[in-house]
Amino acid sequence: MEVFEAIPERIEVSGHRPTWRVTGGSFEAALDYARDAFGGSAVVAREDRGRWWPRVTLTVTVDPALVAAAPPLGSFDTGEPEPSVPDPDIPLALERMFAHQEERRMARLRIPAQRSHRS
C-alpha cells in the first residue's frame, strides 16, 4: 500500500522488527495495511479505543514463535462492545461536558460559518 493511500484511513505504525502496532480507522484498514507492509505477519492482539473517534490497533508480528502461538484471525474481527454503563472513573459532569462539546462540534459541521460584512 502506498503512503498516500493510507492517509484517508489515518494509518499509524509504531514498533520495529519483529513486532509492530498498526492503528487504523477500522479493523479491515489496519489489517490490510499490516498484510501489505509486513507480509507473513500474524495478529497477536487487538485494542479498540476512541469514544468519539474510533481507532483499532492491531499488534502484528513476524516472530516465528509468536506467529505459531497466535490465535486464529477470526477471534480479532469483532471489537470490544461499547460499555452500557458510564465509566465510573469519569465523573458525570465530565461526561456531560464531552457530550456537549460533541454536540457543538457536530452542529458546526452542518451549518457553514456566516461572514458579516462591516464597513
C-alpha angles and dihedrals in degrees: 000000000000120000093243091054089055095055097080090053091045093228114194124189128193133170133047139252125338098019130034138173113225117193124192143154092264141014091252094051093050092044094048091051093047092050092050096043101037106029114196092025126137130215111241101170143013130203126187120200143156121077095201098025111033116220131177121204119196122192107215129183143183093197103127094220093051092043090054092050096043117121118241114286090239090068089067102046096090119059131220112286118248110262112259092211126052117263106265090215092064114072116237091240090057091050090053091048092052091048091050092049091050092050091052092047091051091047090054090053092056100045119052116226113260122226121223117214110215123178 
